[in-house]
Each structure stands twice: as C-alpha cells, then as structure tokens.
Amino acid sequence: MLDKAQANLELHTRSLALIEKAQKGDDQAKEELVKAHTALVKSVVKRFLGRGYEYDDLFQLGCMGLVKAINHYQAQYQVRFSTYAVPLIMGEIRRFMRDDGAVKVARPLKELYAKAMKYARQYAADTGREPTIGEIAQALCSTPEEVSMSMEAARKPASLQAPLSDEAGKPLALEDCLGATAEESDKAIDRVLLRELLASLEPRERQVILLRYFMDKTQSDVAKVLHISQVQVSRLESKILKRMRQAAET
C-alpha cells in the first residue's frame, strides 16, 4: 500500500514539474506528459468502444483532451493532474459524439445547467465576481460533481473556455486521487460514469439507489424512509436499474 501511494505521489510531483515546463512552451515536456498518461487515456477510451467509432479516432480525441488539461491545469486546484484530466478527456470524446448525434444530454443535467448559469449571472451581478462551483452547488441544493457534469455535458465544442471553467479544476470533485495503474484508473473512471448515471435520475430515484447500494439498506428500510410499501420499492428499483443499464450502453 505504501509503495502504491509513493508511486502516485511521485507521478503527481513529476507531472507538476513537466506541466510547468509545458505551459511555458516546452514541447518535449508536453510529449513526456502525454506519454506518461497514455494508460489513463486508454482507460477512458475503452468506455466508448462499440458505438461505431474507430479506436484510433477515439484515442486521438482523448489525447486532445489530455493536452487541454495540460494547458489549463493549475497547482492551486489542489487535485492530482490525472483527476483533473479525466473529465476533459471524456468531454472531448463526448463533444465529438454529441456533434455526430451519438450522445444526448440527459434532461436533468440540462435543467441543472440552466439553473446554474442563471444563478452564476445573478451572483456575478450582485458581488462582482464569478461564483465557484461549490457555491453554485450549495445554492441549488446540488453537489459540485453534478454541477460540474451538467456544465461539461452542456458545453459546446467552441466554448471550452466558457465562464466558470477556471473554477472547474478544483470543484470537479471526482476522486481526489487517480491511481498510477490501469486498474486503479479504471475504478476511478467507473465512479465518474456512475455519478453521471446517478445525476440523470430524479431525486427520489437517486435516493433509492444511494440507500440500497451505497448505504446497504434493505428494501424494507427504504420503504420506511420513503413512506411507501416494500413492493413499490422493489418495482421502482427494478425500473431504475433497467434504465441505468440502458443509459450505460448508449
């Protein structure tokens, strides 16, 4: 365990030094960073296979997202570079698929994005500064993860530098540490994808899944919390899981 943690720390420290050089125009440092995080890009890319696109094309898109992460990462974000890079890698692929008609943005994410932007504009007008994603999430009774995902899902290809994107580094709030190994990266990316699926659910549906699979509650326990019958919980759970499986496959 100590060796693994040490490897992660060394990768992060080395990445910080290379990022600083790359942002000053050192192409060799940028190339070294891309090479060091190739496994991370591959881990993301394989989640999008089987949708009618060539692996090499998706890999190139993933690398483009990685380069954008290199260009915009700041140490003060206080998350590891690999953590920051994952949504940008995924976002680059998704934007391409969305433009090609293969990816549709879930309605709840669209609605959350609209509310977030409305709040951000009003906040900026009142205070003279842009709110952080954490502040937006708190105001909307949401989470930084959900707000970040709604902004990423709604963002158009030409607006990577949209307002609030500077704050996206820290509040992306994915796992605070992606592992140095492919297996660890896979697990972290699984968590990202799961959060996206959860964000697409209605509040009560999300509560059912969280209680059942994250808090290990029985269907009877959930029924008491929601004030419905155990049979209703069972039907609701089956319907939700079916929809989540369908969403994961599209």
C-alpha positions in Angstrom: 0.0 0.0 0.0 2.8 2.4 0.9 4.6 1.6 -2.4 1.5 2.3 -4.3 0.9 5.6 -2.5 4.5 6.6 -3.1 4.2 5.8 -6.8 1.1 8.0 -7.1 2.9 10.8 -5.2 6.0 10.6 -7.4 3.9 10.6 -10.6 2.0 13.7 -9.4 5.2 15.5 -8.4 6.8 14.7 -11.7 3.7 15.8 -13.6 3.7 19.2 -11.8 7.2 19.9 -12.9 6.5 18.8 -16.5 3.3 20.8 -16.7 5.1 24.0 -15.6 7.6 23.5 -18.4 4.9 22.5 -21.0 2.9 25.6 -20.2 6.0 27.7 -20.9 6.2 26.2 -24.4 8.4 23.1 -23.8 7.1 20.6 -26.4 9.3 17.8 -25.1 7.8 18.2 -21.6 4.3 18.1 -23.1 5.1 15.0 -25.1 6.5 13.3 -22.0 3.3 14.1 -20.1 1.2 12.7 -22.8 3.3 9.5 -22.9 3.1 9.2 -19.1 -0.7 9.4 -19.1 -1.4 7.2 -22.2 -2.8 4.5 -20.0 -5.3 6.9 -18.5 -6.5 8.0 -22.0 -6.8 4.3 -23.0 -8.9 3.6 -19.9 -11.3 6.3 -20.8 -11.4 5.5 -24.5 -12.4 1.8 -23.9 -15.6 3.0 -22.2 -16.7 4.5 -25.6 -15.9 1.5 -27.8 -18.7 -0.4 -29.6 -20.5 2.8 -30.7 -19.5 2.8 -34.3 -16.2 4.7 -33.9 -12.6 3.5 -34.6 -10.4 3.1 -31.5 -7.6 5.2 -33.0 -10.0 8.1 -33.6 -11.3 8.0 -30.1 -7.7 7.7 -28.8 -6.7 10.8 -30.7 -9.7 12.7 -29.3 -8.7 11.6 -25.8 -5.2 12.8 -26.3 -6.6 16.2 -27.4 -8.5 16.4 -24.1 -5.3 15.4 -22.3 -3.4 18.2 -24.0 -6.1 20.7 -23.0 -5.8 19.5 -19.4 -2.0 20.1 -19.6 -2.6 23.6 -20.9 -5.1 24.6 -18.3 -4.2 22.8 -15.1 -3.1 24.9 -12.1 -1.5 23.5 -9.0 -3.8 25.6 -6.8 -6.7 23.4 -7.9 -5.4 21.0 -5.2 -6.3 17.8 -7.1 -4.0 15.5 -8.9 -3.5 16.2 -12.5 -4.9 12.9 -13.6 -8.1 13.6 -11.6 -8.4 17.0 -13.4 -7.7 15.4 -16.8 -10.4 12.7 -16.8 -13.4 14.9 -17.4 -11.5 16.8 -20.1 -10.6 13.6 -21.9 -14.1 12.3 -21.6 -15.5 15.6 -22.6 -13.5 15.8 -25.8 -14.8 12.4 -26.9 -18.4 13.2 -25.9 -18.4 16.5 -27.7 -17.4 14.7 -30.9 -20.1 12.1 -30.4 -22.7 14.6 -29.5 -22.0 16.6 -32.6 -22.2 13.4 -34.5 -25.6 12.6 -33.0 -24.4 9.7 -30.8 -24.7 11.3 -27.4 -27.8 13.0 -25.9 -27.5 15.2 -22.8 -29.9 14.0 -20.1 -32.7 16.4 -19.3 -31.9 16.7 -15.6 -28.4 17.8 -16.5 -29.7 20.4 -19.0 -32.1 21.8 -16.4 -29.4 21.9 -13.7 -27.0 23.7 -16.2 -29.7 26.3 -16.9 -30.2 26.9 -13.2 -26.5 27.1 -12.6 -25.9 29.6 -15.3 -28.8 31.8 -14.1 -27.5 31.7 -10.6 -24.0 32.5 -11.7 -25.1 35.5 -13.7 -27.1 36.9 -10.8 -24.3 36.2 -8.4 -21.8 38.0 -10.6 -24.1 41.0 -10.9 -24.5 41.2 -7.1 -20.9 40.5 -6.0 -18.8 41.5 -8.9 -17.1 38.0 -9.2 -18.0 34.6 -10.6 -19.1 32.0 -8.1 -17.3 28.8 -7.5 -18.9 25.6 -8.5 -19.1 24.7 -4.8 -21.1 27.9 -4.2 -23.4 27.2 -7.1 -24.0 23.6 -5.8 -24.8 24.8 -2.4 -27.3 27.4 -3.7 -29.1 24.9 -5.8 -29.1 22.1 -3.2 -26.9 20.0 -5.5 -23.4 18.7 -5.4 -20.2 20.0 -7.1 -20.0 16.8 -9.0 -23.5 17.2 -10.5 -22.9 20.9 -11.3 -19.6 20.1 -13.0 -21.1 17.3 -15.0 -24.0 19.5 -16.1 -21.6 22.1 -17.3 -19.4 19.6 -19.1 -22.5 18.0 -20.7 -23.9 21.3 -21.9 -20.7 22.8 -23.1 -20.3 23.3 -26.8 -17.0 22.4 -28.6 -16.1 26.0 -29.1 -16.6 27.1 -25.5 -14.0 25.1 -23.6 -13.1 28.5 -22.0 -16.6 29.3 -21.0 -17.1 31.3 -17.8 -16.6 29.4 -14.6 -14.3 26.9 -16.4 -11.4 28.2 -14.4 -13.0 27.0 -11.2 -13.8 23.6 -12.7 -10.3 22.4 -11.8 -10.8 22.0 -8.1 -14.6 21.5 -7.8 -14.7 18.8 -10.4 -14.6 16.8 -7.3 -14.0 13.5 -8.8 -11.9 11.1 -6.8 -9.0 13.1 -5.3 -6.5 10.5 -6.4 -6.5 8.5 -9.6 -4.1 5.6 -9.3 -0.9 5.2 -11.3 -2.0 1.7 -12.5 -4.6 1.0 -15.2 -6.7 -1.0 -12.7 -6.9 1.9 -10.3 -7.7 4.3 -13.1 -10.5 2.0 -14.3 -12.0 2.0 -10.9 -11.9 5.8 -10.7 -13.4 6.2 -14.1 -16.2 3.7 -13.2 -17.0 6.1 -10.3 -17.2 9.0 -12.7 -19.5 7.2 -15.0 -21.7 6.0 -12.1 -22.0 9.6 -10.8 -23.2 10.6 -14.3 -25.8 7.9 -14.3 -27.0 9.0 -10.8 -27.1 12.6 -11.9 -29.6 11.7 -14.6 -32.1 10.2 -12.1 -34.9 12.1 -10.4 -34.3 12.9 -6.7 -36.4 10.1 -5.3 -34.9 7.6 -7.8 -31.4 8.6 -6.8 -32.3 8.3 -3.2 -33.4 4.7 -3.7 -30.1 3.7 -5.4 -28.0 5.5 -2.8 -29.8 3.9 0.1 -29.8 0.4 -1.5 -26.3 0.2 -3.0 -24.2 2.8 -1.1 -25.7 2.5 2.4 -26.6 -1.2 2.2 -30.3 -0.6 3.2 -32.9 -3.3 2.6 -35.9 -2.6 0.5 -37.9 -2.6 3.7 -35.6 0.1 5.2 -36.0 2.2 2.0 -39.8 1.8 2.1 -39.8 3.3 5.7 -37.7 6.2 4.6 -39.8 7.0 1.5 -43.1 6.1 3.2 -44.1 3.6 0.6 -44.5 -0.2 0.5 -41.7 -2.7 0.1 -43.4 -3.9 -3.1 -43.3 -0.3 -4.5 -39.6 0.0 -3.7 -38.9 -3.3 -5.5 -40.7 -2.2 -8.6 -39.1 1.2 -8.5 -35.7 -0.2 -8.0 -36.1 -2.6 -10.9 -37.3 0.2 -13.2 -34.4 2.4 -12.2 -31.7 -0.3 -12.7 -33.1 -1.2 -16.1 -32.9 2.5 -17.2 -29.4 2.9 -15.8 -28.3 -0.2 -17.7 -29.8 1.1 -20.9 -28.1 4.5 -20.4 -24.8 2.9 -19.7 -24.9 1.1 -23.0 -25.8 4.1 -25.1 
